[in-house]
Structure formats: C-alpha cells, structure tokens
C-alpha cells in the first residue's frame, strides 16, 4: 500500500444502464482511493449497483467503510463481486455472510 498517494493501477469505472450502475474496480482500495470508488458507484438518478471487486489486490478498513456506506445507500439493491483477497478481508471482518456478497 502506498501511503503517500493513490495506487497508480487503481481505477473505478462506473457504467450506467437504466437505473443500475456497474462499477469495475482494479488495484488497491484504501484510504487514498476509497472516495473515488464511492463517487464512481453513486451517480445521480441511479437506484441499484453492482460493484465488481474481482480485480482488487488490496482492501483495507477504509475500503470496508466505503462498501458499508454503499450498502446503506442502495438499501437492498446492491451486489458485490469480490476477489479472493476481498472475500478474505470481508470474512475476517464478519461481513462474509451478507446477502449482497456474491460469488463472481
């Protein structure tokens, strides 16, 4: 984790289709990049989200906090596709059994 700035390989790209945004995330999600993930996942007039974290290589507590914020924002209309690393972090944090967490 680069504590001096965002991971240069990080990206969070949202594509809107109807009322759903699909966000594809790559690289490290941490304190420096979590805000960009949230912004990409919350465009105006969208009521559902898919967050694809299968290409995420690092996921810290700031990332978990952002994910919880997104789950609250979309209240039952979100699905998250984790990488193995993200799945492990969510399992350790006690979030591994959540209904919004899907196998990708």
BAVO-255815 format. One record per residue (C-alpha): residue number from 1; residue in one letter; chain; x, y, z. Coordinates in Angstrom, 3 decimals. Example, Ala and Ser with C-alpha at 12.3 -4.5 7.8 and 13.67 -1.06 7.14 Angstrom:
2
num / residu / chaine / c1 / c2 / c3
1 / A / A / 12.300 / -4.500 / 7.800
2 / S / A / 13.670 / -1.060 / 7.140
END
This chain:
104
num / residu / chaine / c1 / c2 / c3
1 / X / A / 0.000 / 0.000 / 0.000
2 / X / A / 1.307 / 3.394 / -0.975
3 / X / A / 0.509 / 5.701 / 1.931
4 / X / A / 1.753 / 8.764 / 0.076
5 / X / A / -0.891 / 8.696 / -2.642
6 / X / A / -3.285 / 6.653 / -4.692
7 / X / A / -2.185 / 3.392 / -6.277
8 / X / A / -1.383 / 4.249 / -9.907
9 / X / A / -3.037 / 0.995 / -11.005
10 / X / A / -6.284 / 1.852 / -9.187
11 / X / A / -9.370 / 2.568 / -11.225
12 / X / A / -13.092 / 2.620 / -10.513
13 / X / A / -15.146 / 2.934 / -13.666
14 / X / A / -18.924 / 3.136 / -13.476
15 / X / A / -21.221 / 2.317 / -16.373
16 / X / A / -24.906 / 3.176 / -16.067
17 / X / A / -27.619 / 1.106 / -17.737
18 / X / A / -31.116 / 2.210 / -16.832
19 / X / A / -31.255 / 2.713 / -13.081
20 / X / A / -28.230 / 0.456 / -12.298
21 / X / A / -24.563 / 1.348 / -12.190
22 / X / A / -21.919 / -1.324 / -12.624
23 / X / A / -18.587 / -0.288 / -11.172
24 / X / A / -15.465 / -2.195 / -12.142
25 / X / A / -12.625 / -1.657 / -9.671
26 / X / A / -8.962 / -2.577 / -10.104
27 / X / A / -5.888 / -2.183 / -7.911
28 / X / A / -5.766 / -1.170 / -4.264
29 / X / A / -8.781 / 0.219 / -2.431
30 / X / A / -7.524 / 2.091 / 0.610
31 / X / A / -7.698 / 5.471 / 2.304
32 / X / A / -6.355 / 7.202 / -0.819
33 / X / A / -8.801 / 5.594 / -3.284
34 / X / A / -11.965 / 4.725 / -1.331
35 / X / A / -13.541 / 8.110 / -2.051
36 / X / A / -13.122 / 7.610 / -5.798
37 / X / A / -14.835 / 4.221 / -5.500
38 / X / A / -17.785 / 5.802 / -3.694
39 / X / A / -18.097 / 8.582 / -6.283
40 / X / A / -17.993 / 6.125 / -9.200
41 / X / A / -20.676 / 3.991 / -7.533
42 / X / A / -23.134 / 6.793 / -6.765
43 / X / A / -24.009 / 8.690 / -9.928
44 / X / A / -27.176 / 10.791 / -9.953
45 / X / A / -30.531 / 9.041 / -10.558
46 / X / A / -29.231 / 5.510 / -10.031
47 / X / A / -31.081 / 3.230 / -7.605
48 / X / A / -29.129 / -0.044 / -7.864
49 / X / A / -25.480 / -1.064 / -8.112
50 / X / A / -23.142 / -3.892 / -8.946
51 / X / A / -19.636 / -3.440 / -7.565
52 / X / A / -17.105 / -5.698 / -9.271
53 / X / A / -14.079 / -6.068 / -6.997
54 / X / A / -12.652 / -9.164 / -8.708
55 / X / A / -9.526 / -7.276 / -9.848
56 / X / A / -8.861 / -5.660 / -6.445
57 / X / A / -5.469 / -6.544 / -4.950
58 / X / A / -5.727 / -4.766 / -1.571
59 / X / A / -8.755 / -3.872 / 0.567
60 / X / A / -8.391 / -2.124 / 3.935
61 / X / A / -10.660 / -0.686 / 6.628
62 / X / A / -11.330 / 2.472 / 4.588
63 / X / A / -12.491 / 0.221 / 1.749
64 / X / A / -14.743 / -1.745 / 4.110
65 / X / A / -16.232 / 1.513 / 5.391
66 / X / A / -16.925 / 2.665 / 1.831
67 / X / A / -18.545 / -0.662 / 0.978
68 / X / A / -20.802 / -0.431 / 4.045
69 / X / A / -21.764 / 3.125 / 3.016
70 / X / A / -22.682 / 1.843 / -0.454
71 / X / A / -24.765 / -0.978 / 1.020
72 / X / A / -26.645 / 1.572 / 3.137
73 / X / A / -27.030 / 3.938 / 0.174
74 / X / A / -28.554 / 1.237 / -2.051
75 / X / A / -30.576 / -0.487 / 0.716
76 / X / A / -31.082 / -3.963 / -0.724
77 / X / A / -30.332 / -3.060 / -4.351
78 / X / A / -26.601 / -3.815 / -4.450
79 / X / A / -24.482 / -6.817 / -5.272
80 / X / A / -20.752 / -7.095 / -4.695
81 / X / A / -18.458 / -9.457 / -6.610
82 / X / A / -15.269 / -9.888 / -4.532
83 / X / A / -11.786 / -11.045 / -5.439
84 / X / A / -10.347 / -13.802 / -3.228
85 / X / A / -8.429 / -11.165 / -1.220
86 / X / A / -11.507 / -9.012 / -0.739
87 / X / A / -13.557 / -12.069 / 0.259
88 / X / A / -10.933 / -12.981 / 2.874
89 / X / A / -10.949 / -9.446 / 4.336
90 / X / A / -14.754 / -9.408 / 4.460
91 / X / A / -14.832 / -12.858 / 6.075
92 / X / A / -12.362 / -11.710 / 8.753
93 / X / A / -14.362 / -8.524 / 9.353
94 / X / A / -17.580 / -10.508 / 9.878
95 / X / A / -19.220 / -9.393 / 6.626
96 / X / A / -18.624 / -12.609 / 4.668
97 / X / A / -22.192 / -13.879 / 5.061
98 / X / A / -24.008 / -10.791 / 3.805
99 / X / A / -26.693 / -11.373 / 1.138
100 / X / A / -25.227 / -8.671 / -1.122
101 / X / A / -21.925 / -10.552 / -1.379
102 / X / A / -21.996 / -12.775 / -4.477
103 / X / A / -19.633 / -15.306 / -5.989
104 / X / A / -18.196 / -13.866 / -9.155
END
